[in-house]
Amino acid sequence: MDLAPSSYHDSLQELWYEEEEPEEVETMLKVVPSVFHQYLDVFSKVKAEKLPPHRACDHHIELEGSIPPVGVIYSLSNLTQFTSLKIRLLEIYQQKYNQYS
């Protein structure tokens, strides 16, 4: 099936509307300028919580013999930055976007 880019995007948009909460869609339609309404699915919270499907090009990067450096990679100057980072990393781990290595 060969769909034109606009009809393909329209079908994706319809799928997105089905997955998203109606209140979220209404809010986004009000907040986002109409020029960008065709790209609303990019801001979907539902889609953001899902990983893309597995594909033939999935791969795992093996770094044999390499050891990460010991110590702080970059400085977190205050407790607020450190706490924010820790909370975000915990959210990412709980959503299984990442794994401990």
C-alpha positions in Angstrom: 0.0 0.0 0.0 1.6 3.3 -1.1 0.2 6.2 0.8 1.0 9.8 0.1 2.9 11.5 2.9 -0.1 13.6 4.0 -2.5 10.7 4.1 0.1 8.5 5.9 0.5 11.2 8.5 -3.3 11.7 8.8 -3.7 8.0 9.5 -0.9 8.2 12.2 -2.7 11.3 13.6 -6.0 9.3 13.9 -4.2 6.5 15.7 -2.7 9.0 18.1 -6.1 10.5 18.9 -7.4 7.0 19.7 -4.5 6.4 22.2 -4.4 9.8 23.9 -6.7 11.0 26.6 -9.4 13.4 25.1 -8.6 16.1 27.6 -4.9 16.0 26.7 -5.8 16.4 23.0 -8.1 19.3 23.7 -5.4 21.0 25.8 -2.7 20.5 23.2 -5.0 21.8 20.4 -5.5 25.0 22.5 -1.8 25.5 23.5 0.0 24.5 20.3 -0.3 26.9 17.4 -2.5 25.6 14.6 0.5 25.5 12.2 1.9 22.6 14.2 -1.3 20.7 14.8 -0.2 18.1 12.3 2.7 17.2 14.6 0.8 16.9 17.8 1.6 13.2 18.0 5.2 14.1 18.7 4.2 15.5 22.0 2.1 12.5 23.1 2.7 11.3 26.7 1.3 7.9 25.7 3.8 7.5 22.9 6.6 8.9 25.0 6.2 6.1 27.5 6.6 3.4 24.8 9.8 2.2 23.2 9.8 1.8 19.4 9.1 -1.7 18.1 12.0 -4.2 17.7 13.5 -4.1 14.2 16.0 -6.1 12.2 18.7 -3.5 13.0 18.4 -3.8 16.8 21.8 -4.3 18.4 23.7 -4.4 21.6 27.0 -2.5 21.9 29.7 -4.6 23.5 32.7 -2.7 24.9 35.1 -5.5 25.8 37.9 -4.5 28.1 36.7 -1.0 28.6 36.0 0.2 32.1 34.1 3.4 32.8 36.1 6.1 34.6 35.7 6.3 38.3 34.3 9.5 39.7 31.9 12.2 38.8 31.5 12.7 35.1 30.2 16.2 35.6 29.7 18.3 38.6 26.2 18.8 40.1 26.7 22.1 41.9 23.8 21.9 44.3 21.5 19.4 46.0 18.5 20.4 43.8 20.3 19.4 40.6 21.5 16.2 42.2 18.0 15.4 43.5 16.4 16.2 40.1 18.8 14.0 38.3 18.3 11.1 40.7 14.5 11.3 40.4 14.7 11.4 36.6 17.0 8.5 36.4 14.7 6.5 38.7 11.8 7.3 36.4 13.7 6.2 33.4 14.7 2.9 35.1 11.2 2.2 36.3 9.9 2.7 32.7 12.5 0.1 31.6 14.0 2.5 29.0 17.4 1.8 30.5 19.1 -0.9 32.6 21.9 -0.9 35.1 25.2 -1.9 33.6 
